[in-house]
Amino acid sequence: MTRTLFTLTFAVAAPFWALMLLLPHWSRTARIIASPLIVLPVLVIYAMLVIPAFDDVLPAVLSPTLDGMRDLLGTADGAAAAWAHMIAFDLFAGRWAWLDSLQRGVPALVMAPVLVLTILLGPLGLAAYLGVRTRWVRPTVAPAPEPQRLG
């Protein structure tokens, strides 16, 4: 079961990455990626792996030590749970970066390598996008008009 969940983890996230990378200008891509629920399938897999091992996981995360983390992640269940954790957060960060890039007008060809880096090495991809986004300023929105007073 663990091997199946491990394999399934990226498979359920991959379609969303494919939309952002391969179909960034398709009208439905923005509607689909706009939903934070795209990470839900990965979160379900994570829960399926973590909840049965909660008695082992909780002490390890409440009082983390290097040896405790090594022991927890050194099992098939621990490695699969860590993988699901990474995939969920990488997808959420990639989703945020992609949506933010649309608002800023960052070209899809600039975003593609950033998204690939986010898929492969999540925090480095996020760092790359934080650097990239400084070059494109979000369009300013005019302030709302003052309400008119009666009388």
C-alpha angles and dihedrals in degrees: 000000000000092000091050092050091047091053093043093052098076092032092064092047097043097078091059092049088048091054093051093045104035104026105029094144098045108115094230094052093071092047093050097043091045089072114087085206090082087089093054097093090055091046090054090053090048090052091049089056100040105039096062089050095042093121089060097037100049098059091044093054097038092055106016122195128173092243092047092051091046091052093046096045093040091077127081091244092048094048092047091049091048089050092052089047091053095045092050094050094041090052092047092049091045090049091052092047092048094049092045090049090056091055091047095044095240107170117251090235089059092047097048097073090041090054092047089051089049091052092050103034106012103194092044090052090050090049090050091052092048086056095044095048093061089071093059116056117210110246111258119241118221112247116258113263117259113261114255117247118231118228 
